[in-house]
Amino acid sequence: MFQRDEFQTVAVPMKAARAAIAVLMVSVLAALPALAQTPGATPSATTPGSPPPDTAPAIRPGQATLSLSAQFSGNRKPVRSGLVWRVLSESADGSPPKIIARSSNAEPSFPLDPGVYLLHAAYGFASATKRVTLGAQGLTDRLSISAGGLSLAGSIGETPIAPNLLNFSVFVPLQGNSEGRLVASNVKSGELIRLPEGTYHVVSTYGDSNAIQRSDVRVESGQVTQATLHHRAAQVTLKLVAGPGGEAFAGTAFSVLTPGGDVIREAIGAFPQVILAEGDYVLIARQEGQVFSRDFKVEAGRDRDIEVIAR
């Protein structure tokens, strides 16, 4: 499990990506110990339900031992978990290499016949590849991976947004297109994503309507970047009532529109809840063939009831 208390927090300025209201607060943690203990890493022996560690087969006569490890390219600290190793053999006829061994240990050892092998180490979405020659005396080698971690969160002002209400998508920007290539979708708040070093475009969706913020984030090799995207939105409860403060009519069909008439959200019920970005809206309520409406305003962080009077 990713242990946040093993880091020293260092404040890092971050430039907001397109929207002037999208403010990004980023802290980069000196993450080498914790990056080695992130979700998806090999569980410790004390973790309930931990799988047994990989066991290397016994070495046979004529074989040699290939011992591997990996380091972060930025600071050359060892990668202690989260790795998936593959050893591939190359055939003489030019056919694609074949996987002959694999391991999820941080520092695996493989008993192999002497020869030329292709090594591949995967660390989340990052990886490194190297060709090595194994002699009769054995070989110890280390691969360098240019990768870091990204952990995302959201807030309204200084108030954190509940993780179950947030969803993130991470893109690799391309020239002229910030959302050039999707890297990860449906990322949850607090989830750690292992990524190659570089700049990424993050899209944060609060709720399921139009409360969306965007920003660019830089991931450094050997570090975990924690980024909080600040939303300007609120949760409103829609009601159709006979009078102010009255009981809500069941089975009411609601439509939330922009002042220009674009539909933002539709819902049915006595008091459905909707998360909306800060701004002006028109609410239409339909009940038993009758249509009622009112204008309303959403202010960031101000959750409230929006009543439509049935008259």
KESE-195650 format. One record per residue (C-alpha): residue number from 1; residue in three letters; x, y, z. Coordinates in steps of 0.1 Angstrom, whole numbers, plus 5000, padded with zeros to 4 digits. Layout:
# residues N
<atom num="NUM" residuo="ALA" px="X" py="Y" pz="Z"/>
...
# end
This chain:
# residues 311
<atom num="1" residuo="MET" px="5000" py="5000" pz="5000"/>
<atom num="2" residuo="PHE" px="5012" py="5035" pz="4992"/>
<atom num="3" residuo="GLN" px="5024" py="5050" pz="5025"/>
<atom num="4" residuo="ARG" px="5021" py="5088" pz="5023"/>
<atom num="5" residuo="ASP" px="5038" py="5095" pz="5057"/>
<atom num="6" residuo="GLU" px="5071" py="5083" pz="5042"/>
<atom num="7" residuo="PHE" px="5074" py="5114" pz="5021"/>
<atom num="8" residuo="GLN" px="5086" py="5149" pz="5026"/>
<atom num="9" residuo="THR" px="5062" py="5173" pz="5009"/>
<atom num="10" residuo="VAL" px="5078" py="5199" pz="4986"/>
<atom num="11" residuo="ALA" px="5056" py="5227" pz="4971"/>
<atom num="12" residuo="VAL" px="5059" py="5230" pz="4933"/>
<atom num="13" residuo="PRO" px="5042" py="5258" pz="4913"/>
<atom num="14" residuo="MET" px="5020" py="5245" pz="4884"/>
<atom num="15" residuo="LYS" px="5006" py="5265" pz="4855"/>
<atom num="16" residuo="ALA" px="4969" py="5260" pz="4848"/>
<atom num="17" residuo="ALA" px="4961" py="5245" pz="4814"/>
<atom num="18" residuo="ARG" px="4933" py="5264" pz="4795"/>
<atom num="19" residuo="ALA" px="4906" py="5276" pz="4819"/>
<atom num="20" residuo="ALA" px="4913" py="5306" pz="4840"/>
<atom num="21" residuo="ILE" px="4893" py="5293" pz="4869"/>
<atom num="22" residuo="ALA" px="4911" py="5260" pz="4869"/>
<atom num="23" residuo="VAL" px="4937" py="5264" pz="4896"/>
<atom num="24" residuo="LEU" px="4961" py="5235" pz="4902"/>
<atom num="25" residuo="MET" px="4979" py="5230" pz="4934"/>
<atom num="26" residuo="VAL" px="5007" py="5205" pz="4931"/>
<atom num="27" residuo="SER" px="5031" py="5191" pz="4957"/>
<atom num="28" residuo="VAL" px="5058" py="5168" pz="4946"/>
<atom num="29" residuo="LEU" px="5068" py="5142" pz="4972"/>
<atom num="30" residuo="ALA" px="5103" py="5129" pz="4976"/>
<atom num="31" residuo="ALA" px="5088" py="5096" pz="4967"/>
<atom num="32" residuo="LEU" px="5114" py="5069" pz="4963"/>
<atom num="33" residuo="PRO" px="5104" py="5049" pz="4994"/>
<atom num="34" residuo="ALA" px="5067" py="5053" pz="4989"/>
<atom num="35" residuo="LEU" px="5069" py="5049" pz="4951"/>
<atom num="36" residuo="ALA" px="5081" py="5014" pz="4959"/>
<atom num="37" residuo="GLN" px="5050" py="5007" pz="4981"/>
<atom num="38" residuo="THR" px="5023" py="5019" pz="4958"/>
<atom num="39" residuo="PRO" px="4990" py="5002" pz="4950"/>
<atom num="40" residuo="GLY" px="4996" py="4972" pz="4927"/>
<atom num="41" residuo="ALA" px="5030" py="4966" pz="4942"/>
<atom num="42" residuo="THR" px="5039" py="4931" pz="4955"/>
<atom num="43" residuo="PRO" px="5021" py="4929" pz="4989"/>
<atom num="44" residuo="SER" px="5041" py="4924" pz="5021"/>
<atom num="45" residuo="ALA" px="5040" py="4892" pz="5041"/>
<atom num="46" residuo="THR" px="5017" py="4908" pz="5066"/>
<atom num="47" residuo="THR" px="4990" py="4918" pz="5040"/>
<atom num="48" residuo="PRO" px="4959" py="4895" pz="5042"/>
<atom num="49" residuo="GLY" px="4955" py="4875" pz="5011"/>
<atom num="50" residuo="SER" px="4990" py="4882" pz="4998"/>
<atom num="51" residuo="PRO" px="5001" py="4859" pz="4969"/>
<atom num="52" residuo="PRO" px="5032" py="4838" pz="4975"/>
<atom num="53" residuo="PRO" px="5064" py="4854" pz="4961"/>
<atom num="54" residuo="ASP" px="5078" py="4842" pz="4928"/>
<atom num="55" residuo="THR" px="5100" py="4812" pz="4932"/>
<atom num="56" residuo="ALA" px="5129" py="4808" pz="4908"/>
<atom num="57" residuo="PRO" px="5133" py="4773" pz="4894"/>
<atom num="58" residuo="ALA" px="5165" py="4754" pz="4904"/>
<atom num="59" residuo="ILE" px="5195" py="4759" pz="4881"/>
<atom num="60" residuo="ARG" px="5204" py="4729" pz="4859"/>
<atom num="61" residuo="PRO" px="5239" py="4719" pz="4848"/>
<atom num="62" residuo="GLY" px="5251" py="4741" pz="4820"/>
<atom num="63" residuo="GLN" px="5228" py="4770" pz="4830"/>
<atom num="64" residuo="ALA" px="5238" py="4804" pz="4844"/>
<atom num="65" residuo="THR" px="5220" py="4829" pz="4866"/>
<atom num="66" residuo="LEU" px="5207" py="4862" pz="4852"/>
<atom num="67" residuo="SER" px="5201" py="4886" pz="4881"/>
<atom num="68" residuo="LEU" px="5181" py="4918" pz="4875"/>
<atom num="69" residuo="SER" px="5171" py="4950" pz="4892"/>
<atom num="70" residuo="ALA" px="5158" py="4984" pz="4881"/>
<atom num="71" residuo="GLN" px="5165" py="5020" pz="4891"/>
<atom num="72" residuo="PHE" px="5148" py="5054" pz="4885"/>
<atom num="73" residuo="SER" px="5167" py="5073" pz="4858"/>
<atom num="74" residuo="GLY" px="5162" py="5106" pz="4876"/>
<atom num="75" residuo="ASN" px="5181" py="5098" pz="4908"/>
<atom num="76" residuo="ARG" px="5193" py="5062" pz="4904"/>
<atom num="77" residuo="LYS" px="5174" py="5050" pz="4934"/>
<atom num="78" residuo="PRO" px="5162" py="5013" pz="4932"/>
<atom num="79" residuo="VAL" px="5127" py="5004" pz="4922"/>
<atom num="80" residuo="ARG" px="5116" py="4982" pz="4950"/>
<atom num="81" residuo="SER" px="5082" py="4970" pz="4938"/>
<atom num="82" residuo="GLY" px="5055" py="4975" pz="4911"/>
<atom num="83" residuo="LEU" px="5077" py="4959" pz="4884"/>
<atom num="84" residuo="VAL" px="5068" py="4931" pz="4859"/>
<atom num="85" residuo="TRP" px="5098" py="4915" pz="4843"/>
<atom num="86" residuo="ARG" px="5099" py="4895" pz="4811"/>
<atom num="87" residuo="VAL" px="5128" py="4877" pz="4795"/>
<atom num="88" residuo="LEU" px="5126" py="4870" pz="4758"/>
<atom num="89" residuo="SER" px="5147" py="4848" pz="4735"/>
<atom num="90" residuo="GLU" px="5155" py="4857" pz="4700"/>
<atom num="91" residuo="SER" px="5152" py="4830" pz="4673"/>
<atom num="92" residuo="ALA" px="5177" py="4825" pz="4645"/>
<atom num="93" residuo="ASP" px="5150" py="4825" pz="4618"/>
<atom num="94" residuo="GLY" px="5139" py="4861" pz="4625"/>
<atom num="95" residuo="SER" px="5106" py="4853" pz="4641"/>
<atom num="96" residuo="PRO" px="5093" py="4875" pz="4669"/>
<atom num="97" residuo="PRO" px="5110" py="4870" pz="4703"/>
<atom num="98" residuo="LYS" px="5093" py="4847" pz="4727"/>
<atom num="99" residuo="ILE" px="5088" py="4852" pz="4764"/>
<atom num="100" residuo="ILE" px="5106" py="4824" pz="4783"/>
<atom num="101" residuo="ALA" px="5105" py="4838" pz="4818"/>
<atom num="102" residuo="ARG" px="5087" py="4864" pz="4838"/>
<atom num="103" residuo="SER" px="5086" py="4877" pz="4874"/>
<atom num="104" residuo="SER" px="5070" py="4904" pz="4896"/>
<atom num="105" residuo="ASN" px="5098" py="4904" pz="4921"/>
<atom num="106" residuo="ALA" px="5118" py="4936" pz="4924"/>
<atom num="107" residuo="GLU" px="5151" py="4918" pz="4919"/>
<atom num="108" residuo="PRO" px="5145" py="4885" pz="4902"/>
<atom num="109" residuo="SER" px="5170" py="4858" pz="4893"/>
<atom num="110" residuo="PHE" px="5165" py="4835" pz="4863"/>
<atom num="111" residuo="PRO" px="5184" py="4803" pz="4856"/>
<atom num="112" residuo="LEU" px="5190" py="4803" pz="4818"/>
<atom num="113" residuo="ASP" px="5211" py="4787" pz="4792"/>
<atom num="114" residuo="PRO" px="5240" py="4811" pz="4781"/>
<atom num="115" residuo="GLY" px="5230" py="4832" pz="4751"/>
<atom num="116" residuo="VAL" px="5215" py="4865" pz="4740"/>
<atom num="117" residuo="TYR" px="5183" py="4877" pz="4757"/>
<atom num="118" residuo="LEU" px="5159" py="4907" pz="4755"/>
<atom num="119" residuo="LEU" px="5149" py="4921" pz="4789"/>
<atom num="120" residuo="HIS" px="5117" py="4940" pz="4794"/>
<atom num="121" residuo="ALA" px="5107" py="4957" pz="4827"/>
<atom num="122" residuo="ALA" px="5072" py="4972" pz="4829"/>
<atom num="123" residuo="TYR" px="5064" py="4998" pz="4856"/>
<atom num="124" residuo="GLY" px="5028" py="5008" pz="4852"/>
<atom num="125" residuo="PHE" px="5026" py="5026" pz="4819"/>
<atom num="126" residuo="ALA" px="5064" py="5030" pz="4818"/>
<atom num="127" residuo="SER" px="5089" py="5004" pz="4807"/>
<atom num="128" residuo="ALA" px="5125" py="4998" pz="4797"/>
<atom num="129" residuo="THR" px="5141" py="4973" pz="4773"/>
<atom num="130" residuo="LYS" px="5177" py="4960" pz="4770"/>
<atom num="131" residuo="ARG" px="5195" py="4933" pz="4751"/>
<atom num="132" residuo="VAL" px="5221" py="4913" pz="4771"/>
<atom num="133" residuo="THR" px="5245" py="4884" pz="4766"/>
<atom num="134" residuo="LEU" px="5245" py="4858" pz="4794"/>
<atom num="135" residuo="GLY" px="5278" py="4839" pz="4797"/>
<atom num="136" residuo="ALA" px="5286" py="4808" pz="4816"/>
<atom num="137" residuo="GLN" px="5297" py="4828" pz="4846"/>
<atom num="138" residuo="GLY" px="5263" py="4845" pz="4850"/>
<atom num="139" residuo="LEU" px="5253" py="4881" pz="4847"/>
<atom num="140" residuo="THR" px="5240" py="4908" pz="4870"/>
<atom num="141" residuo="ASP" px="5223" py="4938" pz="4853"/>
<atom num="142" residuo="ARG" px="5202" py="4968" pz="4861"/>
<atom num="143" residuo="LEU" px="5177" py="4986" pz="4839"/>
<atom num="144" residuo="SER" px="5170" py="5024" pz="4842"/>
<atom num="145" residuo="ILE" px="5133" py="5034" pz="4840"/>
<atom num="146" residuo="SER" px="5123" py="5070" pz="4835"/>
<atom num="147" residuo="ALA" px="5090" py="5069" pz="4854"/>
<atom num="148" residuo="GLY" px="5072" py="5085" pz="4883"/>
<atom num="149" residuo="GLY" px="5038" py="5084" pz="4900"/>
<atom num="150" residuo="LEU" px="5007" py="5107" pz="4898"/>
<atom num="151" residuo="SER" px="4980" py="5109" pz="4924"/>
<atom num="152" residuo="LEU" px="4949" py="5131" pz="4918"/>
<atom num="153" residuo="ALA" px="4923" py="5147" pz="4940"/>
<atom num="154" residuo="GLY" px="4897" py="5175" pz="4938"/>
<atom num="155" residuo="SER" px="4883" py="5202" pz="4961"/>
<atom num="156" residuo="ILE" px="4858" py="5230" pz="4964"/>
<atom num="157" residuo="GLY" px="4878" py="5258" pz="4979"/>
<atom num="158" residuo="GLU" px="4896" py="5242" pz="5008"/>
<atom num="159" residuo="THR" px="4871" py="5214" pz="5012"/>
<atom num="160" residuo="PRO" px="4881" py="5180" pz="4996"/>
<atom num="161" residuo="ILE" px="4856" py="5164" pz="4973"/>
<atom num="162" residuo="ALA" px="4845" py="5129" pz="4982"/>
<atom num="163" residuo="PRO" px="4865" py="5104" pz="4960"/>
<atom num="164" residuo="ASN" px="4833" py="5086" pz="4949"/>
<atom num="165" residuo="LEU" px="4821" py="5119" pz="4932"/>
<atom num="166" residuo="LEU" px="4853" py="5124" pz="4912"/>
<atom num="167" residuo="ASN" px="4866" py="5108" pz="4880"/>
<atom num="168" residuo="PHE" px="4898" py="5116" pz="4862"/>
<atom num="169" residuo="SER" px="4912" py="5111" pz="4827"/>
<atom num="170" residuo="VAL" px="4948" py="5115" pz="4818"/>
<atom num="171" residuo="PHE" px="4960" py="5124" pz="4783"/>
<atom num="172" residuo="VAL" px="4994" py="5128" pz="4766"/>
<atom num="173" residuo="PRO" px="4992" py="5162" pz="4748"/>
<atom num="174" residuo="LEU" px="5000" py="5163" pz="4711"/>
<atom num="175" residuo="GLN" px="5009" py="5193" pz="4691"/>
<atom num="176" residuo="GLY" px="4978" py="5216" pz="4689"/>
<atom num="177" residuo="ASN" px="4957" py="5192" pz="4709"/>
<atom num="178" residuo="SER" px="4960" py="5189" pz="4747"/>
<atom num="179" residuo="GLU" px="4938" py="5158" pz="4747"/>
<atom num="180" residuo="GLY" px="4959" py="5141" pz="4720"/>
<atom num="181" residuo="ARG" px="4961" py="5105" pz="4734"/>
<atom num="182" residuo="LEU" px="4942" py="5090" pz="4762"/>
<atom num="183" residuo="VAL" px="4965" py="5072" pz="4787"/>
<atom num="184" residuo="ALA" px="4942" py="5064" pz="4816"/>
<atom num="185" residuo="SER" px="4905" py="5068" pz="4822"/>
<atom num="186" residuo="ASN" px="4881" py="5063" pz="4851"/>
<atom num="187" residuo="VAL" px="4910" py="5071" pz="4875"/>
<atom num="188" residuo="LYS" px="4897" py="5075" pz="4910"/>
<atom num="189" residuo="SER" px="4908" py="5101" pz="4936"/>
<atom num="190" residuo="GLY" px="4939" py="5090" pz="4955"/>
<atom num="191" residuo="GLU" px="4947" py="5062" pz="4930"/>
<atom num="192" residuo="LEU" px="4984" py="5061" pz="4920"/>
<atom num="193" residuo="ILE" px="4992" py="5059" pz="4883"/>
<atom num="194" residuo="ARG" px="5027" py="5050" pz="4873"/>
<atom num="195" residuo="LEU" px="5036" py="5070" pz="4842"/>
<atom num="196" residuo="PRO" px="5067" py="5077" pz="4820"/>
<atom num="197" residuo="GLU" px="5083" py="5110" pz="4829"/>
<atom num="198" residuo="GLY" px="5067" py="5139" pz="4810"/>
<atom num="199" residuo="THR" px="5038" py="5164" pz="4809"/>
<atom num="200" residuo="TYR" px="5002" py="5151" pz="4810"/>
<atom num="201" residuo="HIS" px="4968" py="5168" pz="4805"/>
<atom num="202" residuo="VAL" px="4943" py="5159" pz="4833"/>
<atom num="203" residuo="VAL" px="4905" py="5162" pz="4830"/>
<atom num="204" residuo="SER" px="4886" py="5161" pz="4863"/>
<atom num="205" residuo="THR" px="4848" py="5155" pz="4863"/>
<atom num="206" residuo="TYR" px="4829" py="5162" pz="4895"/>
<atom num="207" residuo="GLY" px="4795" py="5144" pz="4894"/>
<atom num="208" residuo="ASP" px="4780" py="5135" pz="4860"/>
<atom num="209" residuo="SER" px="4771" py="5168" pz="4843"/>
<atom num="210" residuo="ASN" px="4792" py="5199" pz="4835"/>
<atom num="211" residuo="ALA" px="4814" py="5203" pz="4865"/>
<atom num="212" residuo="ILE" px="4847" py="5198" pz="4847"/>
<atom num="213" residuo="GLN" px="4882" py="5212" pz="4853"/>
<atom num="214" residuo="ARG" px="4914" py="5207" pz="4833"/>
<atom num="215" residuo="SER" px="4951" py="5213" pz="4839"/>
<atom num="216" residuo="ASP" px="4986" py="5201" pz="4828"/>
<atom num="217" residuo="VAL" px="5007" py="5182" pz="4853"/>
<atom num="218" residuo="ARG" px="5044" py="5174" pz="4851"/>
<atom num="219" residuo="VAL" px="5055" py="5139" pz="4863"/>
<atom num="220" residuo="GLU" px="5092" py="5136" pz="4873"/>
<atom num="221" residuo="SER" px="5112" py="5104" pz="4873"/>
<atom num="222" residuo="GLY" px="5115" py="5088" pz="4907"/>
<atom num="223" residuo="GLN" px="5089" py="5111" pz="4923"/>
<atom num="224" residuo="VAL" px="5052" py="5111" pz="4930"/>
<atom num="225" residuo="THR" px="5033" py="5142" pz="4920"/>
<atom num="226" residuo="GLN" px="5001" py="5149" pz="4940"/>
<atom num="227" residuo="ALA" px="4978" py="5173" pz="4921"/>
<atom num="228" residuo="THR" px="4945" py="5188" pz="4934"/>
<atom num="229" residuo="LEU" px="4921" py="5203" pz="4908"/>
<atom num="230" residuo="HIS" px="4899" py="5230" pz="4923"/>
<atom num="231" residuo="HIS" px="4863" py="5229" pz="4911"/>
<atom num="232" residuo="ARG" px="4838" py="5258" pz="4911"/>
<atom num="233" residuo="ALA" px="4806" py="5239" pz="4915"/>
<atom num="234" residuo="ALA" px="4778" py="5229" pz="4939"/>
<atom num="235" residuo="GLN" px="4752" py="5202" pz="4945"/>
<atom num="236" residuo="VAL" px="4716" py="5213" pz="4941"/>
<atom num="237" residuo="THR" px="4685" py="5193" pz="4950"/>
<atom num="238" residuo="LEU" px="4656" py="5199" pz="4926"/>
<atom num="239" residuo="LYS" px="4620" py="5201" pz="4939"/>
<atom num="240" residuo="LEU" px="4585" py="5208" pz="4925"/>
<atom num="241" residuo="VAL" px="4564" py="5221" pz="4954"/>
<atom num="242" residuo="ALA" px="4530" py="5237" pz="4959"/>
<atom num="243" residuo="GLY" px="4545" py="5265" pz="4980"/>
<atom num="244" residuo="PRO" px="4578" py="5275" pz="4995"/>
<atom num="245" residuo="GLY" px="4591" py="5248" pz="5018"/>
<atom num="246" residuo="GLY" px="4563" py="5224" pz="5008"/>
<atom num="247" residuo="GLU" px="4564" py="5187" pz="5002"/>
<atom num="248" residuo="ALA" px="4580" py="5177" pz="4968"/>
<atom num="249" residuo="PHE" px="4558" py="5161" pz="4942"/>
<atom num="250" residuo="ALA" px="4569" py="5126" pz="4933"/>
<atom num="251" residuo="GLY" px="4576" py="5115" pz="4897"/>
<atom num="252" residuo="THR" px="4585" py="5150" pz="4885"/>
<atom num="253" residuo="ALA" px="4606" py="5152" pz="4853"/>
<atom num="254" residuo="PHE" px="4633" py="5179" pz="4856"/>
<atom num="255" residuo="SER" px="4654" py="5195" pz="4829"/>
<atom num="256" residuo="VAL" px="4683" py="5218" pz="4837"/>
<atom num="257" residuo="LEU" px="4692" py="5242" pz="4808"/>
<atom num="258" residuo="THR" px="4716" py="5270" pz="4801"/>
<atom num="259" residuo="PRO" px="4701" py="5304" pz="4795"/>
<atom num="260" residuo="GLY" px="4707" py="5297" pz="4758"/>
<atom num="261" residuo="GLY" px="4685" py="5266" pz="4760"/>
<atom num="262" residuo="ASP" px="4712" py="5238" pz="4759"/>
<atom num="263" residuo="VAL" px="4702" py="5208" pz="4781"/>
<atom num="264" residuo="ILE" px="4727" py="5202" pz="4808"/>
<atom num="265" residuo="ARG" px="4710" py="5175" pz="4829"/>
<atom num="266" residuo="GLU" px="4677" py="5157" pz="4830"/>
<atom num="267" residuo="ALA" px="4663" py="5138" pz="4860"/>
<atom num="268" residuo="ILE" px="4631" py="5122" pz="4874"/>
<atom num="269" residuo="GLY" px="4620" py="5120" pz="4910"/>
<atom num="270" residuo="ALA" px="4607" py="5139" pz="4940"/>
<atom num="271" residuo="PHE" px="4641" py="5156" pz="4948"/>
<atom num="272" residuo="PRO" px="4669" py="5145" pz="4925"/>
<atom num="273" residuo="GLN" px="4704" py="5158" pz="4933"/>
<atom num="274" residuo="VAL" px="4725" py="5173" pz="4905"/>
<atom num="275" residuo="ILE" px="4761" py="5186" pz="4906"/>
<atom num="276" residuo="LEU" px="4765" py="5217" pz="4884"/>
<atom num="277" residuo="ALA" px="4793" py="5241" pz="4876"/>
<atom num="278" residuo="GLU" px="4790" py="5277" pz="4889"/>
<atom num="279" residuo="GLY" px="4767" py="5298" pz="4867"/>
<atom num="280" residuo="ASP" px="4731" py="5306" pz="4856"/>
<atom num="281" residuo="TYR" px="4705" py="5280" pz="4847"/>
<atom num="282" residuo="VAL" px="4669" py="5275" pz="4838"/>
<atom num="283" residuo="LEU" px="4650" py="5247" pz="4856"/>
<atom num="284" residuo="ILE" px="4619" py="5232" pz="4839"/>
<atom num="285" residuo="ALA" px="4597" py="5208" pz="4859"/>
<atom num="286" residuo="ARG" px="4570" py="5186" pz="4842"/>
<atom num="287" residuo="GLN" px="4542" py="5170" pz="4863"/>
<atom num="288" residuo="GLU" px="4510" py="5154" pz="4849"/>
<atom num="289" residuo="GLY" px="4510" py="5174" pz="4817"/>
<atom num="290" residuo="GLN" px="4518" py="5207" pz="4833"/>
<atom num="291" residuo="VAL" px="4551" py="5226" pz="4829"/>
<atom num="292" residuo="PHE" px="4567" py="5249" pz="4854"/>
<atom num="293" residuo="SER" px="4600" py="5268" pz="4853"/>
<atom num="294" residuo="ARG" px="4623" py="5291" pz="4871"/>
<atom num="295" residuo="ASP" px="4657" py="5307" pz="4867"/>
<atom num="296" residuo="PHE" px="4684" py="5299" pz="4893"/>
<atom num="297" residuo="LYS" px="4721" py="5305" pz="4900"/>
<atom num="298" residuo="VAL" px="4747" py="5281" pz="4912"/>
<atom num="299" residuo="GLU" px="4775" py="5294" pz="4934"/>
<atom num="300" residuo="ALA" px="4807" py="5274" pz="4941"/>
<atom num="301" residuo="GLY" px="4805" py="5255" pz="4973"/>
<atom num="302" residuo="ARG" px="4769" py="5265" pz="4981"/>
<atom num="303" residuo="ASP" px="4748" py="5233" pz="4981"/>
<atom num="304" residuo="ARG" px="4711" py="5241" pz="4984"/>
<atom num="305" residuo="ASP" px="4675" py="5232" pz="4973"/>
<atom num="306" residuo="ILE" px="4661" py="5246" pz="4941"/>
<atom num="307" residuo="GLU" px="4623" py="5248" pz="4944"/>
<atom num="308" residuo="VAL" px="4599" py="5253" pz="4915"/>
<atom num="309" residuo="ILE" px="4565" py="5265" pz="4926"/>
<atom num="310" residuo="ALA" px="4537" py="5247" pz="4909"/>
<atom num="311" residuo="ARG" px="4515" py="5277" pz="4899"/>
# end
